[in-house]
Each structure stands twice: as structure tokens, then as C-alpha cells.
């Protein structure tokens, strides 16, 4: 059996959850567990993984405190979205050679059925790395969350945290394409420059260098209408006082909070919500699965037009997946983090 890199495989390499983490998972929480390559049954097909998605949400999928998703059990293949190609099929609706994006896990091969698939992928619409990155849940989340909850209007100011990341970089560009002033918050001077040069932010700040409400206010002279929040925590504490009346806060992530039990304490924002009539709403991408083909087509069009730039940070080797996840939480990635098995 030949894998995505052209290597002959005699077994299915799998990365399984070996210990339950508290907070951010580390490589020590996983182990390799190789098994024979299986054949699909009637109604199933086998996917050979080409690119594995590394996502902040994976922390929630392995922590016992997860409350919006089924928890990965010890000994199970690590849950992951992936881009793969069908290499054997006993379901006539899925053809050998077809590219799919879906729940295929940290492994070389996945026995799947229609329930695993989120989207069929046309390899001609964009590079395959984009299909797992900007046209995967990162880009889809950015577009849907910003437009559905943030509802930005031309001329408004939109602030995005983790602005150079897989979700933030797309959210910023979507806001710019909709005619907004866009300000990014990111983790280094290098990424500040990246936000402005690569993703078209009008201004950007590093939260590690003199980041406070006055500094943010200087680059948001008209206040903030939409806050696309991927972090929560101290970054959000700086942003909220600058929200304009009837502003919208999109809660797309909470990566700055390493542990949620016990519940972390912080500023009470009830008064700001009341007096400024703010809208604060959480976003989970899987509430919008039916929108995936439409939004992916929209973003692919922007890529072709040069209106949407993207970057993928690809590591090679299945065994690197746990390390890639830990690196993501350190902020070491540049763009969407992927692993090529």
C-alpha cells in the first residue's frame, strides 16, 4: 500500500491518545500504534490521508472538561480533520481518486463512510494545501463567524486577535474586502509586519510589546465596532473598553486561557454590555456545515482574484503531529498548521 508521499506502507500508522491532558496537550499525551491496513465493507471507502489539520479546537476534544464535543477516548486515534484521497471504495457515490475533506484522524488510512465527509474537494480550485487550510475549517470559520455574527459594515473598525493565524488572517482579509478598517493583534514584531504586508491590515500591534488600551485606541481613533476574538483572556480585557455602542464581539476561540477548571476570573463586563448595548456571541463552526461548499467556493474565487492571500505551515511526518499541536499553542506557526504524513 502506497501512502500520500509515495512510500510503500505495510501497516496503518496511527497516533492515539495515551494520557488525558489537563489544559494544552503535549507530545507525551500521545503514542504511535500501528495496525494492519483494513479493507472497506459495503457502504464504506478507504481514505489515504494527504494532509492532517492541526487546530486549536483539538485541545477541547481531548480534555475531560470538553462540553461541546465528544471527548476522544484513551487508545483512540486522535480526532482530526484531514484532506485525503479515496484509494478503495465499496460505496458507488465515492470514487477512487476523489479528494475529500473530513474526519479522517491522525493516521495514514481511514475506513470511512459518508458521515466522515465534510466536503468534496476539486483539486483544480486551489492548491491542495489550501483545501486543508484556507478552504478548510479555518477559512470557513473566519468568513462565516465574521459575516453572520460580526456583520461588519463598510467604514466600520474591525479588530482581530491572533491576526496572523489561520483563522485571524482570513477574518482580517474578509473584513478588508467588505470595506472595513482592520486592526490586528498578534504575538511578535515579525507577525505585525506580516499582518500589514501580507494580509492588508491597516494597523497591527503585538500583545507582547506595550499592549494596552491607550495603544490600541491610538490605532482605533473611531473606536471598535467588531471584535473578532480568538483568544479571550488579557487581550480581550484591553479591547472591550474601546467597543462602540452596539458593537459586536465574535467569540471564535479562547486560546489564551490554558485551563477552564476552575473557571478563570477576570473583569466583569456586564456593565459594558448593558450600557453600550453590545452583542457577544459564541461561534462553533460545525453549526454551519451546510454552508461549507458555498463559502469554500466564495473564498476560492477571492484567491483566484488575488483578494485573499493564504499561508500554510506544513510539517512532514505523521509522528510530528503532536509536536505541531504543541507548537500551535506556543504561537510558533506561520499560517495554517498542517502535517503531511
C-alpha positions as CSV (number, residue, x, y, z in Angstrom):
1,X,0.0,0.0,0.0
2,X,1.4,3.4,-1.0
3,X,0.8,6.5,1.2
4,X,0.4,10.1,0.2
5,X,4.1,10.6,-0.1
6,X,4.6,7.7,-2.4
7,X,6.1,5.4,0.4
8,X,5.1,1.8,0.4
9,X,3.2,1.0,3.6
10,X,2.6,-2.4,5.1
11,X,0.7,-1.1,8.1
12,X,-1.5,1.9,9.1
13,X,0.5,4.2,11.3
14,X,-1.8,5.8,13.9
15,X,-1.3,8.4,16.6
16,X,-3.6,7.6,19.6
17,X,-4.4,9.4,22.8
18,X,-2.4,7.8,25.6
19,X,-3.0,10.0,28.6
20,X,-5.6,12.6,29.5
21,X,-4.1,16.1,29.5
22,X,-5.1,19.0,31.7
23,X,-5.0,22.1,29.6
24,X,-2.8,22.1,26.5
25,X,-1.9,18.6,25.2
26,X,1.7,17.8,24.8
27,X,3.5,15.1,22.8
28,X,3.8,12.9,25.9
29,X,0.0,12.5,25.9
30,X,0.2,10.6,22.6
31,X,1.8,7.4,21.2
32,X,2.2,5.5,17.9
33,X,0.0,2.4,17.5
34,X,0.4,0.7,14.1
35,X,-2.3,-1.6,12.8
36,X,-2.9,-3.7,9.7
37,X,-4.4,-1.7,6.7
38,X,-8.1,-2.5,6.6
39,X,-10.4,-3.1,3.6
40,X,-13.7,-1.2,3.4
41,X,-17.0,-3.0,3.9
42,X,-20.1,-2.4,1.8
43,X,-21.1,1.3,2.1
44,X,-17.6,2.3,3.1
45,X,-14.4,3.6,1.4
46,X,-10.8,3.9,2.4
47,X,-9.1,7.3,2.5
48,X,-5.4,7.8,2.2
49,X,-4.5,10.9,4.2
50,X,-2.5,13.6,2.4
51,X,-2.7,16.5,4.9
52,X,-3.7,16.5,8.6
53,X,-5.2,19.6,10.1
54,X,-3.8,20.9,13.4
55,X,-6.4,23.1,15.1
56,X,-6.8,24.8,18.5
57,X,-10.1,23.0,19.0
58,X,-8.2,19.8,19.4
59,X,-7.4,20.8,23.0
60,X,-11.1,20.7,23.7
61,X,-11.5,17.3,22.1
62,X,-9.0,15.6,24.5
63,X,-9.7,17.4,27.7
64,X,-12.2,15.9,30.2
65,X,-13.8,19.3,30.6
66,X,-14.9,19.4,27.0
67,X,-18.6,20.3,26.9
68,X,-19.5,20.9,23.3
69,X,-17.9,17.8,21.6
70,X,-17.5,14.2,22.4
71,X,-14.2,13.6,24.1
72,X,-11.5,11.4,22.4
73,X,-11.1,8.2,24.4
74,X,-7.8,6.8,25.6
75,X,-6.4,4.5,23.0
76,X,-8.4,6.0,20.2
77,X,-6.9,7.6,17.1
78,X,-6.6,11.4,17.6
79,X,-9.6,13.1,16.1
80,X,-8.6,15.4,13.3
81,X,-9.8,16.9,10.1
82,X,-7.8,15.9,7.1
83,X,-7.6,16.1,3.3
84,X,-7.3,12.7,1.7
85,X,-7.8,10.7,-1.5
86,X,-10.1,7.7,-1.9
87,X,-7.9,4.6,-2.7
88,X,-10.5,1.9,-2.3
89,X,-14.3,2.1,-2.3
90,X,-17.4,0.0,-1.8
91,X,-19.7,3.0,-1.9
92,X,-20.6,4.0,-5.5
93,X,-21.1,7.6,-4.5
94,X,-17.4,7.9,-3.6
95,X,-14.9,7.2,-6.4
96,X,-11.3,6.0,-6.2
97,X,-9.1,9.0,-6.9
98,X,-11.6,11.6,-5.4
99,X,-10.3,14.1,-2.9
100,X,-12.3,14.6,0.3
101,X,-12.0,16.8,3.4
102,X,-13.4,15.3,6.6
103,X,-12.9,13.4,9.8
104,X,-10.1,11.0,9.0
105,X,-7.8,11.3,12.1
106,X,-4.1,11.3,12.7
107,X,-3.3,8.2,10.7
108,X,-2.2,7.1,7.2
109,X,-5.5,5.4,6.2
110,X,-9.1,5.8,7.4
111,X,-12.0,3.5,6.8
112,X,-14.9,6.0,6.4
113,X,-18.4,6.4,5.2
114,X,-20.5,9.4,4.2
115,X,-20.7,10.6,7.8
116,X,-17.0,11.3,7.9
117,X,-17.1,13.7,4.9
118,X,-17.5,17.5,5.2
119,X,-16.7,18.5,1.7
120,X,-15.7,17.1,-1.7
121,X,-12.6,18.8,-3.0
122,X,-11.9,19.9,-6.5
123,X,-8.1,19.9,-6.8
124,X,-8.4,22.4,-9.6
125,X,-9.9,25.2,-7.5
126,X,-6.8,25.9,-5.4
127,X,-3.6,24.1,-4.2
128,X,-4.3,21.0,-2.1
129,X,-2.7,22.7,0.9
130,X,-5.3,25.5,0.6
131,X,-8.1,22.9,0.6
132,X,-7.0,21.8,4.1
133,X,-6.2,25.3,5.2
134,X,-7.9,28.5,4.0
135,X,-10.7,26.4,2.4
136,X,-10.9,24.1,5.4
137,X,-12.5,25.0,8.8
138,X,-10.1,27.8,9.5
139,X,-11.1,29.9,6.5
140,X,-14.7,28.8,6.7
141,X,-14.9,29.8,10.3
142,X,-13.4,33.2,9.7
143,X,-15.8,34.1,6.9
144,X,-19.0,32.6,8.5
145,X,-18.3,33.9,12.0
146,X,-17.4,37.4,10.8
147,X,-20.3,37.8,8.4
148,X,-23.0,36.0,10.4
149,X,-22.2,37.4,13.9
150,X,-19.9,40.4,13.4
151,X,-22.0,41.7,10.4
152,X,-19.4,44.4,9.6
153,X,-20.5,47.4,7.6
154,X,-18.3,49.4,5.2
155,X,-16.3,52.0,7.1
156,X,-16.5,50.2,10.5
157,X,-13.4,49.3,12.5
158,X,-12.8,45.5,13.0
159,X,-10.2,44.3,15.4
160,X,-8.9,40.7,15.1
161,X,-6.8,38.8,17.6
162,X,-4.3,36.1,16.5
163,X,-4.4,38.2,13.4
164,X,-1.7,36.3,11.5
165,X,-3.0,32.9,12.4
166,X,-5.1,30.5,10.2
167,X,-8.4,32.0,11.2
168,X,-7.4,35.5,12.0
169,X,-5.5,36.2,8.8
170,X,-8.7,35.3,6.8
171,X,-11.0,37.2,9.1
172,X,-8.9,40.3,8.6
173,X,-8.9,40.0,4.8
174,X,-12.7,39.3,4.7
175,X,-13.3,42.5,6.8
176,X,-11.0,44.5,4.5
177,X,-12.7,43.1,1.4
178,X,-16.0,44.3,2.9
179,X,-14.7,47.8,3.2
180,X,-13.7,48.0,6.9
181,X,-10.8,49.4,8.7
182,X,-8.9,46.4,10.0
183,X,-6.6,46.3,13.0
184,X,-4.7,43.1,14.0
185,X,-3.4,41.9,17.4
186,X,-0.6,39.3,17.1
187,X,2.4,37.9,19.0
188,X,5.5,39.4,17.6
189,X,7.0,42.2,15.6
190,X,7.6,39.8,12.7
191,X,3.9,38.9,12.7
192,X,2.9,42.6,12.9
193,X,4.8,43.2,9.7
194,X,3.2,40.0,8.2
195,X,-0.3,41.3,9.0
196,X,0.3,44.5,7.2
197,X,2.5,43.4,4.3
198,X,0.8,40.0,3.5
199,X,-2.8,40.3,4.8
200,X,-3.5,44.0,4.3
201,X,-4.3,45.1,7.8
202,X,-4.4,48.9,8.2
203,X,-2.6,48.6,11.5
204,X,-1.3,45.8,13.8
205,X,0.1,45.6,17.4
206,X,2.0,42.9,19.3
207,X,0.4,41.9,22.6
208,X,3.9,41.3,23.9
209,X,5.2,44.8,23.5
210,X,3.4,47.7,25.2
211,X,-0.1,46.4,24.5
212,X,-2.7,48.4,26.5
213,X,-6.0,50.2,25.9
214,X,-4.3,53.5,25.1
215,X,-2.0,52.0,22.5
216,X,-4.9,50.2,20.8
217,X,-7.1,53.3,21.0
218,X,-4.4,55.2,19.1
219,X,-4.8,53.0,16.0
220,X,-8.6,52.8,16.5
221,X,-9.5,56.5,16.8
222,X,-13.1,55.9,16.0
223,X,-13.5,53.1,18.5
224,X,-14.2,49.4,17.7
225,X,-17.3,48.2,16.0
226,X,-16.5,44.5,15.7
227,X,-14.0,42.4,17.8
228,X,-13.2,39.0,16.3
229,X,-11.9,37.3,19.4
230,X,-9.8,34.2,19.0
231,X,-8.1,34.4,22.5
232,X,-10.2,35.7,25.3
233,X,-8.1,36.5,28.4
234,X,-5.9,39.6,28.8
235,X,-6.1,40.6,25.2
236,X,-9.8,40.8,25.4
237,X,-9.5,42.9,28.6
238,X,-7.7,45.5,26.6
239,X,-10.2,45.6,23.7
240,X,-13.6,45.6,25.4
241,X,-13.4,49.2,26.8
242,X,-12.9,50.5,23.3
243,X,-16.1,48.9,21.9
244,X,-18.6,51.3,20.3
245,X,-22.3,51.4,21.2
246,X,-24.0,48.4,19.5
247,X,-20.7,46.8,18.8
248,X,-20.4,43.0,18.2
249,X,-18.0,40.6,19.7
250,X,-17.4,37.3,17.9
251,X,-16.1,34.6,20.3
252,X,-14.4,32.3,17.9
253,X,-11.7,30.9,20.3
254,X,-10.3,31.1,23.8
255,X,-6.7,30.1,23.2
256,X,-5.2,32.4,25.8
257,X,-6.9,30.5,28.6
258,X,-5.0,27.3,29.2
259,X,-7.4,25.8,31.7
260,X,-11.1,26.3,32.3
261,X,-11.5,24.3,35.5
262,X,-11.6,26.1,37.9
263,X,-13.2,28.9,35.9
264,X,-10.7,31.8,35.5
265,X,-11.6,35.1,37.0
266,X,-11.4,38.4,35.1
267,X,-13.1,41.8,34.6
268,X,-16.8,41.9,34.9
269,X,-18.1,43.1,31.5
270,X,-21.8,43.1,32.3
271,X,-21.9,46.9,32.7
272,X,-20.2,47.5,29.3
273,X,-22.7,45.0,27.6
274,X,-25.6,46.9,29.2
275,X,-24.6,50.5,28.7
276,X,-23.1,50.0,25.2
277,X,-25.8,47.5,24.1
278,X,-23.1,45.1,22.9
279,X,-23.7,41.8,21.3
280,X,-21.4,39.0,22.4
281,X,-22.0,35.6,20.7
282,X,-20.0,32.4,20.6
283,X,-19.3,30.6,17.3
284,X,-18.8,26.8,16.7
285,X,-18.1,26.1,13.0
286,X,-19.9,22.8,13.0
287,X,-23.2,24.5,13.4
288,X,-22.8,25.7,9.8
289,X,-21.7,22.5,7.9
290,X,-24.3,23.1,5.2
291,X,-22.6,26.4,4.3
292,X,-19.2,24.8,3.7
293,X,-19.5,24.3,-0.1
294,X,-20.9,27.8,-0.7
295,X,-18.3,29.6,1.4
296,X,-15.4,27.5,0.1
297,X,-16.4,28.5,-3.4
298,X,-16.6,32.1,-2.4
299,X,-13.1,32.1,-0.8
300,X,-11.6,30.1,-3.8
301,X,-12.9,32.9,-6.1
302,X,-11.2,35.5,-3.9
303,X,-8.0,33.5,-4.1
304,X,-8.1,33.4,-7.9
305,X,-8.8,37.2,-8.0
306,X,-5.9,37.9,-5.7
307,X,-8.2,39.3,-3.0
308,X,-7.3,36.6,-0.4
309,X,-3.8,35.5,0.5
310,X,-3.0,32.5,2.5
311,X,-0.1,30.7,4.0
312,X,0.3,27.1,5.2
313,X,2.9,25.9,7.7
314,X,3.5,22.2,6.8
315,X,5.5,19.7,8.8
316,X,6.4,16.4,7.3
317,X,6.0,13.0,9.1
318,X,3.0,11.6,11.0
319,X,5.0,11.5,14.2
320,X,5.3,15.3,14.1
321,X,1.5,15.8,14.6
322,X,1.6,16.0,18.5
323,X,4.6,18.4,18.3
324,X,2.8,20.5,15.7
325,X,-0.2,20.9,18.1
326,X,2.0,22.0,20.9
327,X,3.8,24.4,18.6
328,X,0.4,25.9,17.6
329,X,-0.3,26.8,21.2
330,X,3.1,28.4,21.6
331,X,2.3,30.6,18.6
332,X,5.2,29.2,16.6
333,X,3.2,28.7,13.4
334,X,3.1,31.0,10.4
335,X,-0.3,30.4,8.8
336,X,-2.4,27.3,8.9
337,X,-0.6,24.4,10.6
338,X,-0.7,21.1,8.6
339,X,1.1,17.8,8.8
340,X,1.9,15.7,5.7
341,X,2.0,12.1,6.9
